[in-house]
Amino acid sequence: MEKKTVVLGVTGGIACYKAAALASKLTQRGYHVEVVMTAHATEFIAPHTFDSLTHNRTIIDTFDRNFQSHVEHVALADKADVLLVAPATANIIAKAAHGIADDMLSTTILACDCPKLIAPAMNTRMYQNPVTQDNLKTLRRYGWQVIEPARGRLACGAVGLGKMPEPEDLLEAVDHVIRWQKDLAGLRVLVTAGPTREAVDPVRFLTNHSSGRMGYAIARAAADRGAEVTLVSGPVELKKPAFVQTVDVVTADEMFQAVTARAGEQDIMIKAAAVADYRPAQVAKSKIKKAAGEDGGRDLQLALERTEDILLWLGQHKRPGQLLCGFSMETENLLENSRKKLERKNLDLIAANSLTQDGAGFGVSTNILTLISREGEEQLPLMSKEETAHRLLDRLVDIRRQKRG
């Protein structure tokens, strides 16, 4: 990533301490961070804190004669790749919405023509006040991205909306805007992730070890690269990715219905979910009990039936220009079985994922994939699932470019 400049506006609120953590994370990510504070913000946290975290001098006074440029707000605006105001008080929201420029931050805001983000943080009643909500609508109309506040206990003692989002969430928002090339802009991408659960009775179900991490990483990466992403997810214990429409399902049939209903409008479909191949032929209405007491009885015979093969259906109904990527997880003959699956299911790409290699498979943050297409194979090294997701998307972008000539 070429070094990008983030202008971080900090206004007067107790959430200023989170802005310091955010400035640190942005700097660690490799961004050049310029902090602009309001005078009220300096009552909550010293500018020297941001100086130390960003290795740049924090800017406060519009008329400070020690500035290298007498039009510092214009100089900042010229080099900003993104402007983020966090925390944003009702006062700065009102100024930004109506073009008031009476201090360094509001003047810089007015001079910036880069993408602009704002994270409101205030008392619940102030946030919900119709005037504040109208001002936020105005900002959205002018192209601002409003990062909705979190719900919880506020410094004033109230419980409700108004908490500044966590620094990790704000870092994710900045990354989404400027970190990645938008080579998927204008495309619709559907990703499936996680396991499915097939009920045996009201207590038990059949499932697998899939955590959903790989599919979630792909969905997040596609959104960061500009795609309109739909994630169809089985039951997982993961935070829903920002900037992605998530559709929650439980069973294989529910996933089949959710995917096939949306398939026709997609440009790229990536099926990373571990969908059950079989489900109980009948689901007991009450808990199945052991027979003949605790120490004896017959073994349970559980009849199974096949579920719909979602990937096969997608391959059979793939329209011209549409790309379809599947995953193959094997314990033996990985590449041979994956090549057969590529042909049989009419795929453009298959990601072969071995369960026998350390660092790959279920429940870990890394993966090792072999990307197989009709043009050839690429063995990826051990890397994070986030890096793996981008490498997979790189390959799909190449395939799409080749198909379009």
Protein Blocks (a to p, Z undefined) as FASTA:
>chain_A
ZZddddddddddfklmmmmmmmmmmmmnopacdddddfklmmmocfklmmmmnopacdfb
fmlckbfbfblmlmmmmmpmbdcdddddfklmmmmmnopafbfklmmmmmpccdcddddd
ddfklmmpmklmmmmmmmmmnopacddddddddfkopacehiacdfklmmmmmmmmmmpc
cfkgoiacdddedjddddfblmbccddfbeolmmmmmmmmmmmnopacddddddddddcd
ehiacdddfblmlmmmmmmmmmmmpmbdcdfbccdfbdcfbdcfbdcddeeijkgccddd
ddddddddfklmmmmmpcehiacddddddfbhklmmmmmmmmmnopabdcdddfkbghia
ehiabdcdddddfkbccddddddfklmmmmmmmmmmmmmmmmnZZ
